[in-house]
Amino acid sequence: MSMFYNKTIETLPTAHLRKLQNERLQKLLRRVYQKVPFYKKQFDENGIRPQDIKGVEDLHKLPFTKKDDLRDNYPFSMFAVPVEEVVRIHASSGTTGKPTVVGYTKNDLDMFDEVVARSLVCAGARPGMKLHNAYGYGLFTGGLGMHGGATKLGMAVIPVSGGMTDRQLMILQDFAPEVICCTPSYAQTLAEEMKKRGIPKEAINLKYAILGAEPWTETIRQQVEKGLDVNATNIYGLSEIIGPGVSQEDFGEKGRGSYIWEDHFFPEVVDRDTGEPLPQGEEGVLVFTTLTKEAFPLIRYWTNDICSIFYDKNAKRTHIKMSAIKGRADDMLIIRGVNLFHTQVEVLLKDFAGLAPNYQLTVTREGTMDEVKLDVEVEKEISDELGGGGFGGHGTVVSLAKRLQKKVKDNTGISMKVELKEYGQIPRSKGGKLSRVRDLRAL
C-alpha cells in the first residue's frame, strides 16, 4: 500500500487546494446563512452577505465563533440540519457549565472516518494491523472517532477504552497490537507500570503510538518511545471541529509539525488580544472554519489553543502544518505579570539527568503576591538509591533542585520553589486527561 491514504488530496498542489477550499467555503456560508439563525444574525449585524466572502482570504472579515456561543445555543440550536438527520451526538469533556454539543450526519461520520484513517496512515498504521484504542468511549469523541477511522482503514480495533491498567497490560501482551492510541500521560503510565512489574518491552508488539488530547513535548515523547519501544506521533483534534483527526504528525517527520487536513478544516492563527490574523510561523490562537460539515458547521471557531501554522517545503504532503500546542489561551498562567505555560517548564526537564518527566505546578497567592511551586520526580533508580524517606536534604538532590530552579528562572523569567519528589509521588494518568497545573489562587 502507498504511504498515503488519499494521495490525490494530500499532495494536491496548493493552488488547486485553495480553489477547492474557496468553492466549499462559499457553499458553506450560503447554507449557514439560511439554516443557522445564530449565523444569519451575525452576518446581518455586521452588514455582511455570504456573497461578500469570495474566498478564504476574506474570512478575516467575519466574526469569531466562541465556546460561549455554543453554550448559549445549547443543545441543538447551532445545528444546520433537522435533528432527525443527525445520526450521532457527542459532547465536549468540559468540566464547567453545560457541555458543548456536536452532531453528525451520516456524511459527517464518513468524513470523520476519512480524516482519522488518513491520520493513522500518517502515523505508520496500515490495514491488517491491530489498534489498541485506549481513548475513552462515550460522549468524548476520542474513542469512537479513532475506532471509526481505524475500521475504515482495515485495522482490527481493540476497544479497550481508558483506565483499568492491569487489563490494558494483559491485552497488550496477549493480543499483540502493533498500534496504540491514548493520551501521552497515559502512555507514560503504561511504560512506567511495565517497568515496575518487570514486563520486558519484548513482551509487547507495539510499533506505533498515536497520542493526543493534551499538550505534550519532546521530553514525554522520548520517555514514551523508550518505555514502550514505539514511534510516537501527535494527533490533534477537538470535538467542536470533528474530534481526533483534524491534524496528524507524520511518523517520518517527527518534531516538524502536524499536517492539518485543510480540504476539510481551514486554519488561521490570530493574535490572542486583537484577533488580527498573524503571518505563517507566528504564534497565536488557532482558529478553524469547517468546510464540509453538514450537521454542525462552524465559522472561525476560536479553539483557544496556542500554536503556529506553516508550510513545510520538504514535507511529503502539500497541506499546511501546525506546531505542537504550547497550551491553551485560557490555561495560560500569568505570574507576577509574566505569561507561563506548563509546557515551557516541561521542555527544560530533559536537560537534567536523573529527573523523570513527571511534574506538577502549584500556584498560590500569599497576600498580593503569586507564588509557584514546581514538584518534579527523580528517576526510580535515584529514588531507590537515596532510600526515600524525606531525601530532600541529600546533597545530590539539593544541588539538582538548585540547578533546575536557576534554569527555570533563566528561561521563563519566573522564580519558583523547586521540590524534588521520590519516584511515584506525583499523580499519574488513569486514562483521561492529566492536569499538570493546580491553581489554588481562587480557592
C-alpha positions as CSV (number, residue, x, y, z in Angstrom):
1,M,0.0,0.0,0.0
2,S,1.1,3.6,-0.7
3,M,2.3,5.6,2.3
4,F,-0.6,7.9,1.5
5,Y,-4.2,7.1,2.4
6,N,-5.6,9.7,0.0
7,K,-2.6,10.7,-2.2
8,T,-4.8,12.7,-4.6
9,I,-5.9,15.1,-1.9
10,E,-2.8,15.0,0.4
11,T,-0.4,16.0,-2.4
12,L,-2.8,18.4,-4.2
13,P,-0.9,21.5,-5.5
14,T,-1.6,24.4,-3.2
15,A,-3.4,26.4,-5.9
16,H,-5.8,23.5,-6.6
17,L,-6.3,23.1,-2.8
18,R,-7.2,26.8,-2.5
19,K,-9.7,26.6,-5.3
20,L,-11.4,23.6,-3.6
21,Q,-11.4,25.4,-0.2
22,N,-13.0,28.6,-1.8
23,E,-15.7,26.6,-3.5
24,R,-16.5,24.7,-0.3
25,L,-16.4,27.9,1.8
26,Q,-18.9,29.8,-0.4
27,K,-21.3,26.8,-0.3
28,L,-20.9,26.6,3.5
29,L,-21.6,30.4,4.0
30,R,-24.8,30.3,1.9
31,R,-26.0,27.3,3.8
32,V,-25.4,28.5,7.4
33,Y,-27.0,31.9,6.5
34,Q,-30.1,30.1,5.5
35,K,-30.1,27.3,8.1
36,V,-28.5,28.6,11.4
37,P,-30.2,31.6,13.0
38,F,-27.1,32.4,15.0
39,Y,-25.0,32.9,11.9
40,K,-27.8,34.8,10.0
41,K,-27.9,37.2,12.9
42,Q,-24.1,37.5,13.0
43,F,-23.9,38.3,9.3
44,D,-26.8,40.8,9.4
45,E,-25.4,42.6,12.4
46,N,-22.0,43.0,10.7
47,G,-23.6,44.1,7.4
48,I,-22.1,41.1,5.6
49,R,-23.8,38.9,3.0
50,P,-22.5,35.4,2.2
51,Q,-21.6,36.5,-1.4
52,D,-19.3,39.2,0.0
53,I,-16.8,36.5,1.1
54,K,-15.1,35.4,-2.2
55,G,-12.6,33.0,-0.7
56,V,-10.6,32.1,2.4
57,E,-8.6,35.3,2.1
58,D,-11.8,37.2,3.0
59,L,-12.5,35.1,6.2
60,H,-11.0,37.7,8.4
61,K,-14.0,40.0,7.7
62,L,-16.2,37.6,9.6
63,P,-16.5,37.5,13.4
64,F,-15.3,34.6,15.5
65,T,-17.5,31.8,16.9
66,K,-16.6,31.1,20.6
67,K,-17.4,28.4,23.1
68,D,-19.8,30.7,24.9
69,D,-21.8,31.0,21.6
70,L,-22.2,27.2,21.6
71,R,-23.3,27.1,25.2
72,D,-25.8,29.9,24.6
73,N,-27.3,27.8,21.8
74,Y,-27.3,24.6,23.9
75,P,-28.2,21.9,22.9
76,F,-29.1,21.9,19.2
77,S,-29.7,25.4,18.0
78,M,-26.4,25.6,16.1
79,F,-27.3,22.6,14.0
80,A,-27.7,23.3,10.3
81,V,-29.9,20.2,9.7
82,P,-33.1,18.9,11.4
83,V,-32.2,16.8,14.4
84,E,-33.9,13.9,12.6
85,E,-31.0,13.9,10.2
86,V,-28.4,13.7,12.9
87,V,-27.1,10.1,13.5
88,R,-24.7,10.7,16.3
89,I,-24.4,13.3,19.1
90,H,-21.2,13.9,21.1
91,A,-20.4,16.5,23.8
92,S,-17.2,18.1,24.9
93,S,-15.4,16.8,28.0
94,G,-15.6,20.3,29.6
95,T,-15.6,20.3,33.4
96,T,-17.6,23.5,33.9
97,G,-21.1,24.5,32.9
98,K,-23.0,23.0,30.1
99,P,-21.0,20.8,27.6
100,T,-20.7,21.9,24.0
101,V,-22.9,19.6,21.9
102,V,-21.9,18.4,18.5
103,G,-23.9,16.5,15.9
104,Y,-23.0,14.4,12.9
105,T,-24.9,13.4,9.8
106,K,-24.0,10.1,8.0
107,N,-21.8,12.1,5.6
108,D,-20.1,13.8,8.6
109,L,-19.3,10.4,10.0
110,D,-17.9,9.3,6.7
111,M,-15.7,12.4,6.6
112,F,-14.7,11.8,10.2
113,D,-13.6,8.2,9.4
114,E,-11.7,9.5,6.3
115,V,-9.6,12.1,8.2
116,V,-8.8,9.6,11.1
117,A,-7.9,6.9,8.6
118,R,-5.5,9.4,6.9
119,S,-4.1,10.3,10.3
120,L,-3.5,6.7,11.2
121,V,-1.6,6.1,7.9
122,C,0.4,9.2,8.6
123,A,1.3,7.8,12.0
124,G,2.5,4.5,10.5
125,A,-0.6,2.3,10.8
126,R,-1.6,0.0,7.9
127,P,-4.5,-2.2,7.0
128,G,-4.3,-5.6,8.8
129,M,-2.7,-4.1,11.9
130,K,-4.4,-4.1,15.3
131,L,-5.3,-0.9,17.1
132,H,-5.3,-0.9,20.9
133,N,-7.7,2.0,21.4
134,A,-7.3,3.4,25.0
135,Y,-9.2,6.6,24.4
136,G,-12.4,6.9,26.3
137,Y,-15.6,5.7,24.6
138,G,-18.7,7.8,25.3
139,L,-19.6,11.4,24.9
140,F,-15.9,12.3,24.4
141,T,-15.1,12.0,20.7
142,G,-11.8,10.2,21.1
143,G,-12.7,6.5,21.4
144,L,-15.4,6.3,18.8
145,G,-13.6,8.7,16.5
146,M,-10.4,6.6,16.4
147,H,-12.5,3.4,16.2
148,G,-14.4,4.5,13.0
149,G,-11.2,5.7,11.2
150,A,-9.3,2.5,12.0
151,T,-12.2,0.3,10.8
152,K,-12.3,2.3,7.6
153,L,-8.6,1.7,7.1
154,G,-9.0,-2.0,7.6
155,M,-7.5,-2.4,11.1
156,A,-8.8,-4.7,13.8
157,V,-9.9,-2.4,16.6
158,I,-9.5,-3.5,20.3
159,P,-11.9,-1.1,22.0
160,V,-10.2,-1.1,25.5
161,S,-11.2,2.5,26.4
162,G,-9.5,4.3,29.3
163,G,-8.4,3.1,32.8
164,M,-8.0,-0.4,34.2
165,T,-4.3,-0.5,33.6
166,D,-3.9,-4.2,34.7
167,R,-6.3,-5.3,31.9
168,Q,-4.6,-3.0,29.4
169,L,-1.2,-4.5,30.1
170,M,-2.6,-8.0,29.8
171,I,-4.2,-7.2,26.4
172,L,-1.1,-5.5,25.1
173,Q,0.8,-8.8,25.8
174,D,-1.8,-11.3,24.8
175,F,-3.4,-9.6,21.7
176,A,-0.1,-8.2,20.4
177,P,-1.5,-5.0,18.8
178,E,1.0,-3.0,16.7
179,V,-0.6,0.4,17.3
180,I,-1.8,2.1,20.4
181,C,-3.7,5.4,20.8
182,C,-4.2,7.2,24.1
183,T,-3.2,10.4,25.9
184,P,0.5,11.0,26.2
185,S,0.3,10.9,30.0
186,Y,-1.4,7.5,29.9
187,A,1.3,6.2,27.6
188,Q,3.8,7.3,30.3
189,T,1.7,5.5,32.9
190,L,1.7,2.2,30.8
191,A,5.5,2.5,30.3
192,E,6.1,3.0,34.0
193,E,3.8,0.2,35.0
194,M,5.6,-2.2,32.6
195,K,8.9,-1.3,34.1
196,K,7.6,-1.6,37.7
197,R,6.2,-5.0,37.1
198,G,9.2,-6.3,35.2
199,I,7.4,-6.7,31.9
200,P,10.1,-6.6,29.2
201,K,9.5,-4.5,26.2
202,E,9.8,-7.7,24.1
203,A,6.6,-8.9,25.7
204,I,4.5,-6.5,23.7
205,N,4.3,-5.9,19.9
206,L,3.7,-2.2,19.7
207,K,5.4,-0.3,16.9
208,Y,3.4,3.0,16.8
209,A,1.8,5.2,19.5
210,I,-0.7,7.9,18.4
211,L,-1.0,10.4,21.3
212,G,-3.3,13.4,21.7
213,A,-6.0,15.2,23.8
214,E,-3.4,17.1,25.9
215,P,-0.3,19.3,25.1
216,W,3.0,17.3,25.3
217,T,6.6,17.9,24.5
218,E,9.7,16.1,23.2
219,T,10.6,15.2,26.8
220,I,7.5,13.0,27.1
221,R,7.9,11.6,23.5
222,Q,11.4,10.4,24.4
223,Q,10.1,8.7,27.6
224,V,7.2,7.0,25.8
225,E,9.3,5.9,22.9
226,K,12.0,4.4,25.1
227,G,9.5,2.9,27.6
228,L,7.2,1.2,25.0
229,D,9.7,0.9,22.2
230,V,7.4,2.7,19.8
231,N,7.4,5.5,17.2
232,A,5.2,8.1,18.9
233,T,3.4,10.9,17.0
234,N,0.8,13.6,17.8
235,I,-2.8,13.6,16.7
236,Y,-4.8,16.7,17.2
237,G,-8.5,17.4,17.3
238,L,-11.3,18.9,19.2
239,S,-14.9,17.8,19.4
240,E,-16.3,21.1,18.1
241,I,-14.4,20.8,14.8
242,I,-14.9,17.0,14.4
243,G,-12.9,15.1,17.1
244,P,-9.5,13.5,16.6
245,G,-8.1,13.7,13.1
246,V,-8.0,17.4,12.5
247,S,-4.2,17.2,12.1
248,Q,-1.6,14.5,12.5
249,E,2.2,14.3,12.7
250,D,4.0,12.0,10.1
251,F,6.0,9.2,11.7
252,G,8.9,10.1,9.5
253,E,8.8,13.9,10.1
254,K,8.6,14.0,13.9
255,G,9.2,17.3,15.5
256,R,8.4,19.1,12.2
257,G,4.7,19.8,12.9
258,S,1.4,18.1,12.2
259,Y,-0.4,18.2,8.8
260,I,-3.8,19.9,9.0
261,W,-6.3,18.2,6.6
262,E,-7.2,21.6,5.1
263,D,-9.5,20.3,2.5
264,H,-12.0,20.0,5.4
265,F,-10.7,22.3,8.1
266,F,-9.3,25.7,7.1
267,P,-6.9,27.1,9.7
268,E,-5.9,30.6,10.8
269,V,-3.7,31.8,13.6
270,V,-4.7,35.1,15.2
271,D,-3.4,37.5,17.8
272,R,-4.9,36.4,21.2
273,D,-5.6,40.0,22.2
274,T,-6.6,41.8,18.9
275,G,-7.9,38.8,16.9
276,E,-5.9,40.0,13.9
277,P,-4.7,37.3,11.5
278,L,-0.9,36.5,12.0
279,P,1.6,35.6,9.3
280,Q,2.7,32.0,8.9
281,G,5.2,31.0,11.6
282,E,3.9,33.4,14.3
283,E,2.4,32.1,17.4
284,G,-1.2,32.8,18.4
285,V,-4.7,31.3,18.8
286,L,-5.7,28.6,16.3
287,V,-9.0,29.3,14.6
288,F,-10.8,26.8,12.3
289,T,-13.6,27.0,9.7
290,T,-15.2,23.6,8.9
291,L,-15.5,23.5,5.1
292,T,-17.5,20.3,4.7
293,K,-19.5,19.5,7.9
294,E,-23.3,19.2,7.4
295,A,-24.8,19.0,10.9
296,F,-22.6,21.3,12.9
297,P,-20.6,23.7,10.7
298,L,-18.5,26.3,12.4
299,I,-17.1,29.6,11.0
300,R,-13.9,30.9,12.5
301,Y,-14.1,28.8,15.7
302,W,-11.7,30.2,18.4
303,T,-10.1,27.0,19.7
304,N,-8.1,28.7,22.5
305,D,-5.1,26.5,21.5
306,I,-1.8,28.4,21.1
307,C,0.5,27.4,18.2
308,S,1.8,28.5,14.8
309,I,1.0,27.2,11.2
310,F,3.4,27.0,8.3
311,Y,4.1,25.2,5.1
312,D,7.0,22.7,5.2
313,K,8.7,22.7,1.8
314,N,10.5,19.4,2.5
315,A,7.3,17.5,3.5
316,K,5.7,14.5,1.8
317,R,2.3,16.3,1.6
318,T,1.2,19.8,0.5
319,H,-1.1,20.5,3.4
320,I,-0.2,23.2,5.9
321,K,1.3,22.1,9.2
322,M,0.7,23.3,12.8
323,S,3.4,23.3,15.5
324,A,2.9,21.5,18.8
325,I,0.3,23.1,21.0
326,K,2.1,25.3,23.6
327,G,-1.0,25.5,25.8
328,R,-4.5,27.0,25.9
329,A,-5.0,30.7,25.9
330,D,-7.4,30.3,28.9
331,D,-5.0,28.0,30.7
332,M,-2.0,30.4,30.4
333,L,-0.8,31.4,33.9
334,I,0.0,35.0,34.5
335,I,2.5,35.1,37.3
336,R,3.6,38.5,38.5
337,G,2.9,39.9,35.1
338,V,4.8,37.1,33.2
339,N,2.9,34.6,30.9
340,L,3.6,31.0,31.6
341,F,2.6,27.7,30.0
342,H,3.4,24.4,31.9
343,T,5.0,23.1,28.7
344,Q,7.7,25.8,29.0
345,V,8.8,24.1,32.2
346,E,8.4,20.5,30.9
347,V,10.7,21.1,28.0
348,L,13.5,22.0,30.4
349,L,13.4,18.7,32.3
350,K,15.1,16.8,29.5
351,D,18.4,18.7,30.2
352,F,18.7,17.1,33.7
353,A,19.9,13.6,34.0
354,G,18.1,11.9,36.9
355,L,14.7,13.7,36.6
356,A,11.6,11.9,35.4
357,P,9.2,13.9,33.2
358,N,6.5,13.7,35.9
359,Y,5.8,17.1,37.4
360,Q,3.2,19.4,38.7
361,L,3.0,23.2,39.1
362,T,1.0,24.6,42.1
363,V,0.1,28.3,42.1
364,T,-0.9,30.0,45.3
365,R,-1.3,33.6,46.4
366,E,0.5,35.0,49.5
367,G,-1.2,38.3,50.2
368,T,-1.0,40.1,46.9
369,M,1.9,38.0,45.5
370,D,1.5,34.9,43.3
371,E,3.9,32.0,44.1
372,V,4.6,29.0,42.0
373,K,6.0,25.7,43.3
374,L,7.3,23.1,40.9
375,D,7.3,19.5,42.1
376,V,9.3,17.1,39.9
377,E,10.1,13.4,40.5
378,V,13.5,11.9,40.3
379,E,14.0,8.7,38.3
380,K,13.3,5.5,40.1
381,E,16.9,4.4,40.3
382,I,17.9,7.6,42.1
383,S,14.9,7.4,44.3
384,D,15.8,3.8,45.3
385,E,19.5,4.7,45.7
386,L,18.8,7.6,48.1
387,G,16.3,5.5,50.0
388,G,13.4,7.8,50.1
389,G,12.1,8.9,53.5
390,G,12.4,12.6,53.0
391,F,15.6,12.6,50.9
392,G,15.1,16.3,50.1
393,G,18.2,17.3,52.3
394,H,20.5,15.0,50.4
395,G,23.4,16.9,48.7
396,T,22.7,15.5,45.2
397,V,19.0,16.4,45.5
398,V,19.6,19.9,46.8
399,S,22.2,20.6,44.0
400,L,19.8,19.2,41.3
401,A,16.9,21.3,42.6
402,K,19.0,24.5,42.7
403,R,20.2,23.9,39.1
404,L,16.7,23.3,37.9
405,Q,15.4,26.4,39.8
406,K,18.1,28.6,38.0
407,K,17.3,27.0,34.6
408,V,13.6,27.7,35.1
409,K,14.2,31.3,36.2
410,D,16.6,31.9,33.2
411,N,14.2,30.5,30.7
412,T,10.8,31.7,31.9
413,G,11.7,34.8,34.0
414,I,9.8,33.4,37.0
415,S,11.4,32.4,40.3
416,M,9.7,29.4,41.7
417,K,10.3,27.0,44.5
418,V,11.5,23.6,43.2
419,E,11.0,20.4,45.2
420,L,12.2,17.0,44.0
421,K,10.0,14.1,44.9
422,E,10.5,10.4,45.3
423,Y,9.6,8.4,42.2
424,G,5.8,7.7,42.2
425,Q,4.7,10.6,44.4
426,I,3.1,12.8,41.7
427,P,-0.4,11.8,40.3
428,R,-0.4,9.6,37.2
429,S,-2.9,9.5,34.3
430,K,-5.6,6.8,34.8
431,G,-6.5,7.1,31.1
432,G,-8.1,10.5,30.8
433,K,-6.5,13.9,30.6
434,L,-4.0,14.8,33.2
435,S,-3.8,18.2,34.9
436,R,-0.2,19.4,35.2
437,V,-1.3,22.6,37.0
438,R,-3.0,23.2,40.3
439,D,-4.1,26.8,40.5
440,L,-5.2,27.4,44.1
441,R,-5.4,31.2,43.9
442,A,-9.2,31.3,43.5
443,L,-9.9,28.7,46.2
